[in-house]
Amino acid sequence: MTITLTGVTKQFGAFKAVDNVSLSAGERDFVVLLGPSGSGKSTLLRMIAGLEDVSSGTIEIGGRRVDQMEPVERNIAFVFQTYALYPHMTVRRNIAFPLIMQRARGWHHLPFIGSIFKRRIERMPEVRERVESVARSIGLDEMLERHPRTLSGGQRQRVAVGRALVRNPTIFLMDEPLSNLDAQLRVEMRAQITRLFGQLGKTFVYVTHDQVEAMTMATLVVVLDHGQVQQIGTPREIYEHPANEFVARFIGNPPMNIFVGRRRGDRIAIDDGGPVLALPEHVRRQTADGAVLHVGARPEDVLVTPGSSGAGTAATVSAIERLGPETLVGIVFGENWQRRYGETSVEDFARLGGYSTLKPGDRIEVRFNEDRLSFFSPETGQSYSAPATIQSATAEALP
C-alpha cells in the first residue's frame, strides 16, 4: 500500500516538531525514519497512525486521504517501543486481542459477562487458526499459554509484532521496537523483522535512531533533523552520496572524515600542507578558483601505508581499535593541518581490513581514494556532488 505525505507539519505552539515533510513510499517499501533524538521521527510516525493531529499538509494511504480519519479507520498496525502487552493475559490472548475487539459489542465490556463472550470469540475456529498461524511465523507457537512476565525481552517484542500481524493490516508502523533489547537480541530481531517484511509484502514504516538498523533493513531511508527532511534515498545512496554534511557525519561509524580545502585550478589543496587532490569536473563548474570547499572521505577510502616513503601525506597513528574483521586507525596529521570545525580537535579515521599490527605512535603515510570523495559547500553544508536520483530536502541551486 502506498503512503504519500505532502507538506506535513506538526506544531506545538510556536515549536515545529515536524516541518513541511513530503515523501512517497511505494508498495513493499521498508521505510526507515532515521534521525537523532528530537528530530521529529516519532511524531511523524504518530501522525501517520492518527495518534497525533496534523497541523497542516495531507497524508494519503493507498490514494485515500486519511489525515482526518480516526486511527481505527486507517487499517494500520502500530508496534510500540514499550511492547504495551497486557500482563494478565496469556500470549494467545495478547495476540488475539485485536480480533476480539473487532468482534466485540458494547455490552461485551461489562464485568463477568464480557469476559465470557471474549473467551468465546478467542475460541472461534477462525480466530484460533489465525492466532496460531501468526505465532508459528514468529516462533511463539510453544509459548501461547504463557504470560508476558515469563518471557524474555525478545519474546515479548515478538508478541507485540504478532499482535500487529494478526489483523492483517495494510501498513505496519514500528516505533523503535528494538531499543530495549541487548545487542545480540537486536541482531536476531532485525533478521526476523526483515524476513517478515519479505513474507508479507506489505509497506513498513520504522522509526529508529540506530543507523545500523536503517542500513540493514530499509529499502528507503528518510533522514530527519530538527523536524526537516535532510535526504531521502536507498541505504547505498545515503551512505555513498550524502546530500549534506549532516547526513555525511550522521551516517557511518566512524563518520565521514571532512577536511577543509581550497581550489587551485582543477585541483584542490587540503589546508594546510595536506595533499593536493583532483577536483571533479562537475564541482569545478559550481565553484570559482580559490574557493574554499569541504572534502569528505569515508574511513575505508583513507588508504594507509606504514613508514615514510614519500608516496603519501605523513601522519601519525593516534589510536587503534581492532574489531576482528577490520581495524579502525585514528590518524593525526601534521601540526599545521587546519581542522574543519574551527578550534575543535577532531580525529580522522581509516578503516583497514583484517587485523592490523599498527600501534599508536607509528608513522604512516595517507592517500585518498579520489574517485569516492564528496564535496560540500562550507556556507550551506550542501553537497556539490549528490546525484540527481537522490531526493534531497534542499533542492535549491548550490553556490
N, C-alpha and C positions, 0 to 999 in steps of 0.2 A: 504494500500500500504506500503510495507516495505521500510525502509531507512537504508542504510549501509554507514558509514563513516570509511575510512581506512587511518590512518596516516595523517589526515588533519592538515595542518599547514598554518598559515597566518602571514607573516612578513611585517612590515612597517620599511624598512631599517634594522637596526640591532635588532629591537624590535620584539619579537614574541608575538603577541596578542593571538594566538591560537597555541598550541604546541603539535603536534603529537596526535591528538584526534582520537580515534577509538571507535565506538559504533554501535549497531544494534538495530533497533526498528521494531517490527512486525506490522502486520495489526491490527487496532483497539487499538494501543497503544497511550496513552496520555503521551507524553514525556515532562518532565519539565526540562529545563536547569536552574539550580539554582546556585547562587553564589553572592558574593559581587560585588560592582562596580569595573570595571576594570578586572573582571575575564575572559572575552572573550566570554561570553554567547551570547551577541547580535551580535558580529562579526561572531560567528559560525552560528547563525540563518541566517544572511545575506548571508553567503556562500552557505547554503542550498538553499536559494531563488535565488541565482545568482546575487545578488546585490553587492557582493564582490568576486573578483577572488581568487582562491585557489593557494597558493604559492607552496604547494606540497601535495600529497595524492589524494584520489579519493572519490567521492560522488556518490552513486547509489540510485535510486528511482525505486522500483519495478523491481530490477535486471538490470536496464538500467543505464549506466553511464551518468551523467548529468553535471558534473563539467565544461565541455567545452561548454555546451549549453547556449543559451540565456534564460533569465527568462521566457519569454512567451512560450518557448518550454517545460517547466517543468511541466505545469499544476498544479501549486500550487497557493494558495491564501495567501496573507500576510495582517494581521491586525496590523496597526501601533499604537504606543503609543499615537500619537497626533491625532488620528482619520483620518486626511487627507481627510476631506469632502470638497466638492465644495460648498461654501456658497451661490452662486447664483442659485443653483439647488435645486429643491424640494427633499424630501426624496425619492420619487418614482424615480426621475431621478438619484439620487446618487446610489441607489441600482441597477438600470438598467444599469448604465454606462458601466460595463464590457461587457454586452451583446450587447450594442450599438457599442462599439469599435470592437467587434468581427465581426460584420456585416458591419461596415463602410468601405468605399473605400477611396482612396486618395483624390479624389475631394470632398468628403463629409466634409472635413475640411475647405473648402472655406467659407468665411463670408456669411451670409444670406442663401445661397443655402444649406450649410452644416447643418444649424440649422433646415431647413425644413425637410431634409431627416432623420436627427437624431430623430426628433419628430415622423416621420413615423415609424421608427424602434421601438421606445418606445411604439407605439400604436399597434404594431403587436400582434395578439391574444396570440401567444405562449410566447412572451416577457412579456406581461401584466400578463398572468396567472402565469408565473414563479415568477415575482416580488411580486405579491400579495400573493402567497403561502409562499414565504420566509418571507414576512412581518408578516403574521399571525403566523408563527412559533416562531417569536421573539417579538410578541406583539406590532407591529408597524402598523397594518392594518388600524388604525384610524388616522394615522399621515402622510400618504403618500403624501398629498398635502402641508404639512408644510415645512418650510426652517430650516436648522440647527440652525440658531440663536434663534429660538423659542423653542428649545429643551433643556432639562436638560443634564448634563454630561453623565448620564447613558443611556439616549435615544440616544444621539449622538454615544456612543460606540456601541449600538445595530445596528445603521445604518451602522457603519463600519463593524460589523460582518455580517450583511445582504448582504452587497456588496461583501464580500468574499464568502458567501454561494451561491449566485445566479449563479455563474459559475460552480457549482458542481465540484470542483477540487478534485484531488486525495489526497492532503495533505493540511492541514491548518497550517500556521505559524503565531504565535502571539508574538509580542514583547512588553512585559509589558503593556498589554492593559488596566489594571485596575489601574495603578499607579496614574492617575489624578482624581480618584473618591474618595469620602469620605468613611468612614468605613462602613456605612450601605449599600451604593450602591455597594461596593466591595463584600460584602456578597451576595447580590442579583445577581450580575453578575456572581460570581463564580458558583452559583447554575444554572443559565441559561446556561453558557458555558458547564458545566458538563452534563446537560440534552441534549444539542445539540450533544455533543460527543456521548452519548448513542444512540440518534436517528439516527445519520448519519452513524455510523460505519466506520468512516474514521480515518486516523492517524493524530494526533495533535502534533505539537512541539511548546512549550510555554516557553517563557523566563520570568523569574522573579527573584527578589532578596528577595521576601517575602516567607519565609518558610511555612507560613500558606497556601498560595495558592498551594505550591508544595505538602504539606502533604494531603490536602483535595481533590485535583483534579487529581493528577498524578497516572498512573499505573506504570511508570518508572521514577525515578529521576536521573539526571546526575548532580553531584555536581562538580563545577569548581572553581579553584583558580589559579590566575596568568596564565591563559590560559591552564592549565593542568587538566585532569580529576582526581578528588580525589576519587570518588566512584560512581558506578552505581548500582542501586538496587530499589526494591519497597520502598514505604514510610516506611513500617514497618521495613524492613532490614536496611535502612539508620538510622532510629531512634534507634532501639534496638541493632544493631551491627555495629557501626561506624567503618570504616576502619582505621581511624587515628584520632589524636586529633583535627585536623582542623574541620573535619566533626562533631566530638563529641561536640565541642564548638559552631559550626555554627548552628547546628540543635537543636531546643528545646528552649523554653522560660519559665523560665530561662534555660541557657545551662547546659550541664552536669557538675557536680562538679568533679574536678580532684585533687587527693591527691598524695603526694609522699610517697612511702612505700619501705620497704626493706624485701627481702625474708629471712625467718628463717625456714629452713626445708620445711615442707609442709604448712607453714603459711606465712602470710605477715603482718608485723607490720607497721602501719601508723606512720610516724615520726611527732613529737617527743612526745611520751606519748599518742598517739592515740590508737584506738582499734587494736586488733590482729585478722585478718580475715583468713578464709580458702582460700587456693590458688588452683584453679582448676588444675587437672592433666595435661591437655594439655599446661598450662602455665608453670608448673614445668618442662615439657620436653624441653622447649625452653629457660630456664633460669638457671643460676647457683645459688647455695646457697649464700646468701649475696648480690645478685644483687639488684640494685635499680630499681623500677618499678613505673609507674604512674597508679593509680587506679581511674576509672571513675564510678560515681554513678549518675543516673538521680534523680532529686529532689523528684519524687514520690517514689524512692527507699531509701530515707533517712527517717527513722522512728523516730518520735519524741514523747517522753513521758514527761509530766510535772513532776517537782520535782527532787529528788535526792535519788533514791532507791538503786543505785549501780548496776543496771542491764545493764546500757549502759555507754557511754562516756559523761562526764559532759560538758555542753556547756551553752551559754547564748543567748537569743533571742536578735538580734540586730535590726530587722526591721519586720514589719508586713504589708502585702498587702492583704486585704480582697476583693475578686473578686466575691463574691456571692456564686457560687457553689464550690469554693475552696479558700484556703488561702495559700499564699506564706510566708514562715517563713525564715528570714535571720538568720544565725547561726554564732556565733563566738566561737571557741573552746579555750582551754587553751592558755596562753601566749607562751608556748614552742612549740605550734603546728607549724611545719615547713611548709611554704607555697610552692606551686608548681612552682611559677614563680619568684624565687629569692626573692628580697626585696619587690615585689609588693604585696600589701594587697588586697585580693580578698575575698568577702563574699561568703559563701556557702549557698545554699537554700534547703529547704524541701518543698514539696507540700502536703498539707493536704486537705482532702475532707471536704466540708461544711464550716461553719463559726466558726473560732477558737476564743476562748476568751483569748489566749495568748497575751502578750503585751511586748514591748521592755523592757529588763532588767530581764525578768523572767528566772529562772534557769530551765534547761531541761536536759534530757538525750537522747542521739542519738545512734541508732543502724542502721545497713545497711541490706537491702535485698541482702544477699550474692549470691543468685542464679542469680542475674541480673547485676552483676558488669562487667565492661570492664577493660582490662589491656593493657597498652601501653608501648612501648619502649621509655625511656626518650631521647635516642640518635636520633632516627628516627621519633618518634611520631606515628609509625605504631602500629596497634592493634595486640596483640598476640591471639586474640580470634575471629576474623572475620571468619564466616563460609565460607566454600569453595563455597557456592552458590552465594556469593557476588562477583560481578566483581569489582576489585579494580585496580586503575591505578598503584599501587605499588605491583606487584605480586612477587617481589624478596623475597628470604628467609629472614625471620626476624632473628635477632641475638638471 
